[in-house]
Amino acid sequence: MHESLSNLKIIAAGGGGASTTSRPAIEAALDLTTPDTPNVLIVPTPKRTKEAFDKTIPKTEEFFKKLGLKTALLHQFGEPINTGVALDRIEAADLIYTAGGDTLHMMEQFHRHDLIRPLAQRALRGDTVLSGISAGAILPAKWGHSDSLSYRPETVDTWEYVRVNGLGVAPFAITPHFNNTHERLGARSDQFGTMLKHEPETAAFGIDNLAAIRLADGKITQVQSDPDQFVHIAQRNKNGTISFEALSPEESIDLGSLTK
């Protein structure tokens, strides 16, 4: 395992609200920060509509502020990302919390404003904790199984899951909302398994809505907001099929075993 991977501190939640159902995951992220009162940077970039922004981001800010923490937003809704300001806020953050929403839109914006490398470098140095839900969970990964096209008016009834590259600091793929079933597309776990057949060298995890991957000290464990929701690791079977095995509550996976 590359030495920098042991510096990674990541909490990737499958789904839920920062201030409610996913609070244990957020508290786990705060436990990984070094300062007693960490600076929190909230990334609302996956929110493509004012309605989605207003429904989630103010509550997220309020949640962190009630804990006595200083917060900043990477940008306001509808405000173009100012690269200089964004870099300063990224550099000052002890915890970077990324909201859910349109992963593809988020990554397009980060590429356009040259934020991919700064985010990855801070994570690999261990200078900041990367935390988030859904799109925010995909952010650190090699790639994610995303429902981004469901947010586009032109594909709202015809969308399919797509593969979206993340920062690539964590050497695995994920799908959030692993336990979801879509009326037209079926089980998300099945759709993820189909996509993984085309990625034979990639380690992968499915994250239930009320569970989260915790990556620290070179080891993967899980955080559960609900004891019946889990992180699942993909298993590649000899017959070419993909199955998934739920991690036990106390199970730990050495990150180095995924990079051999």
C-alpha positions in Angstrom: 0.0 0.0 0.0 1.3 3.5 -0.9 2.2 5.4 2.2 -0.1 8.3 1.5 -3.1 6.0 1.5 -2.6 5.4 5.2 -3.1 9.1 5.7 -6.6 9.1 4.3 -9.5 9.9 6.6 -12.8 9.4 5.0 -16.4 8.9 6.1 -18.7 8.0 3.1 -22.4 7.6 4.0 -24.8 5.9 1.7 -27.7 8.2 2.4 -29.6 10.1 5.0 -29.5 13.6 6.4 -26.5 15.1 8.1 -28.6 16.5 11.0 -30.8 13.5 11.5 -30.4 9.9 10.3 -26.7 10.1 9.4 -25.6 11.9 12.6 -23.4 8.9 13.7 -21.5 9.1 10.5 -20.9 12.9 10.9 -19.8 12.4 14.5 -17.4 9.7 13.3 -16.0 12.2 10.8 -15.5 14.8 13.6 -13.7 12.3 15.7 -11.1 11.9 13.0 -10.3 15.6 12.9 -7.3 16.9 14.9 -8.4 20.2 16.4 -11.0 20.2 19.2 -13.1 22.7 17.2 -12.5 21.9 13.6 -13.3 24.2 10.7 -16.0 22.7 8.5 -16.3 23.4 4.8 -19.7 22.5 3.4 -19.7 21.6 -0.3 -23.2 22.2 -1.9 -22.1 21.7 -5.5 -24.2 18.5 -6.1 -27.4 20.6 -5.5 -28.5 21.7 -9.0 -31.8 23.5 -8.0 -32.5 26.2 -5.5 -35.2 24.0 -4.0 -32.7 21.1 -3.3 -30.2 23.6 -1.9 -32.6 25.2 0.4 -34.0 21.9 1.6 -30.7 20.6 2.8 -27.8 23.1 3.1 -29.2 25.5 5.7 -30.0 22.5 8.0 -26.5 21.2 7.5 -25.0 24.5 8.4 -27.2 24.8 11.5 -26.2 21.2 12.6 -22.5 22.0 12.6 -23.0 25.4 14.2 -25.0 24.0 17.0 -21.9 21.8 17.8 -20.0 25.1 18.2 -18.1 24.7 15.0 -17.1 27.3 12.5 -18.5 26.6 9.0 -18.0 28.0 5.5 -19.7 27.2 2.2 -17.6 26.5 -0.9 -20.1 28.7 -2.7 -23.7 29.9 -2.5 -26.4 28.5 -4.8 -26.2 30.0 -8.3 -22.8 31.6 -7.5 -20.0 30.6 -9.8 -17.1 28.9 -8.0 -14.3 31.4 -7.4 -11.2 29.2 -7.7 -9.1 31.5 -5.4 -11.7 31.7 -2.7 -12.4 28.0 -3.0 -8.7 27.1 -2.6 -8.4 29.2 0.5 -11.5 27.6 2.0 -10.3 24.1 1.1 -6.9 24.8 2.7 -8.5 26.1 5.9 -10.9 23.1 6.3 -10.3 20.4 8.8 -13.5 18.6 7.7 -14.9 18.9 4.1 -18.5 17.8 4.1 -20.1 17.2 0.7 -23.8 17.1 0.2 -25.7 14.6 -1.9 -27.2 15.2 -5.4 -25.8 15.2 -8.9 -22.3 13.6 -8.8 -21.6 14.2 -12.5 -22.4 17.9 -12.2 -20.2 18.2 -9.1 -17.2 16.6 -10.8 -17.7 18.7 -13.9 -17.6 21.9 -11.7 -14.5 20.7 -9.8 -12.7 20.0 -13.1 -13.7 23.3 -14.6 -12.4 25.3 -11.6 -9.2 23.2 -11.0 -10.2 21.8 -7.6 -9.5 18.1 -8.2 -5.8 18.2 -7.4 -6.0 20.4 -4.3 -8.8 18.3 -2.8 -6.9 15.1 -3.5 -3.6 16.5 -2.2 -5.1 17.6 1.1 -6.8 14.2 1.6 -3.6 12.2 0.8 -1.6 14.3 3.2 -4.2 13.6 5.9 -4.7 17.3 6.4 -8.5 17.1 6.2 -11.3 14.6 6.6 -13.4 14.0 3.6 -17.0 13.3 4.6 -20.3 13.2 2.7 -23.5 11.5 1.8 -24.4 10.0 -1.6 -22.6 12.2 -4.2 -20.4 13.3 -1.3 -19.6 9.6 -0.6 -18.6 9.0 -4.2 -16.2 12.0 -4.2 -13.1 10.3 -2.7 -13.6 7.1 -4.6 -12.0 5.9 -7.8 -15.4 6.0 -9.3 -19.0 5.8 -8.3 -22.2 4.2 -9.6 -24.4 7.3 -9.9 -28.0 8.3 -10.5 -26.9 11.7 -11.8 -29.0 11.6 -14.9 -32.2 11.3 -12.8 -31.7 15.0 -11.9 -31.8 16.2 -15.5 -35.3 17.3 -16.8 -34.5 15.8 -20.2 -33.9 12.3 -18.8 -36.1 12.3 -15.8 -38.2 9.3 -17.1 -35.5 7.5 -19.2 -32.3 7.8 -17.1 -29.9 5.0 -16.4 -27.1 4.7 -13.8 -23.7 6.0 -15.0 -20.1 5.6 -14.0 -18.7 8.8 -12.6 -15.0 9.3 -11.7 -14.3 10.6 -8.2 -11.1 12.2 -6.9 -9.5 8.7 -7.0 -7.8 8.9 -3.7 -9.6 5.9 -2.3 -8.7 2.9 -4.5 -12.2 1.5 -4.8 -15.6 2.1 -6.4 -18.8 2.6 -4.5 -22.5 2.9 -4.9 -24.5 4.8 -2.2 -28.1 3.9 -1.6 -27.2 0.2 -2.0 -30.4 -1.0 -0.5 -32.6 1.1 -2.8 -34.9 -0.4 -5.5 -36.1 1.7 -8.4 -39.6 0.9 -9.9 -38.2 0.8 -13.4 -34.5 -0.2 -13.0 -34.9 -2.7 -10.1 -32.4 -3.2 -7.3 -29.5 -0.8 -7.2 -27.3 -3.6 -6.0 -28.0 -5.6 -9.2 -27.3 -2.6 -11.4 -24.0 -1.9 -9.6 -23.0 -5.6 -10.0 -23.6 -5.4 -13.7 -21.4 -2.3 -14.0 -18.6 -4.0 -12.0 -18.4 -6.8 -14.5 -16.7 -4.3 -16.8 -14.2 -3.3 -14.1 -12.5 -6.6 -13.2 -9.6 -5.0 -11.3 -11.6 -2.7 -9.1 -12.4 -3.3 -5.5 -15.9 -2.1 -4.7 -18.4 -1.4 -1.9 -22.1 -0.9 -1.7 -23.3 1.4 1.1 -26.8 1.1 2.6 -28.6 4.4 3.3 -28.1 4.3 7.0 -24.5 3.0 6.9 -21.1 4.6 6.1 -17.6 3.5 5.2 -15.0 4.7 7.7 -11.5 4.8 6.3 -8.7 5.7 8.7 -5.2 4.4 9.6 -5.3 2.3 6.4 -8.3 0.3 7.5 -11.9 0.2 6.4 -14.7 -0.3 9.0 -18.3 0.7 9.0 -20.5 3.2 10.9 -24.1 2.2 11.3 -27.0 4.6 12.0 -29.2 1.5 11.9 -28.0 -1.9 13.0 -29.8 -3.5 10.1 -28.0 -1.4 7.5 -24.5 -2.3 6.3 -21.5 -1.7 4.1 -21.2 -4.5 1.5 -18.0 -5.6 -0.2 -18.2 -7.0 -3.8 -17.1 -10.6 -4.4 -16.1 -11.7 -7.8 -17.1 -15.3 -8.4 -15.5 -17.9 -10.6 -18.5 -18.0 -12.9 -18.1 -14.3 -13.6 -21.0 -13.1 -11.4 -20.8 -10.5 -8.7 -22.1 -11.0 -5.3 -21.9 -8.8 -2.2 -21.1 -9.7 1.4 -22.1 -7.5 4.3 -19.4 -6.5 6.7 -20.0 -7.6 10.3 -20.2 -4.7 12.8 -16.7 -5.1 14.1 -15.0 -6.2 10.8 -12.0 -4.4 9.5 -10.5 -4.6 6.0 -6.9 -3.6 5.4 -6.7 -1.1 2.6 -3.5 -2.6 1.4 -5.4 -5.9 0.6 -7.4 -3.9 -2.0 -4.4 -2.5 -3.8 -2.4 -5.6 -4.4 
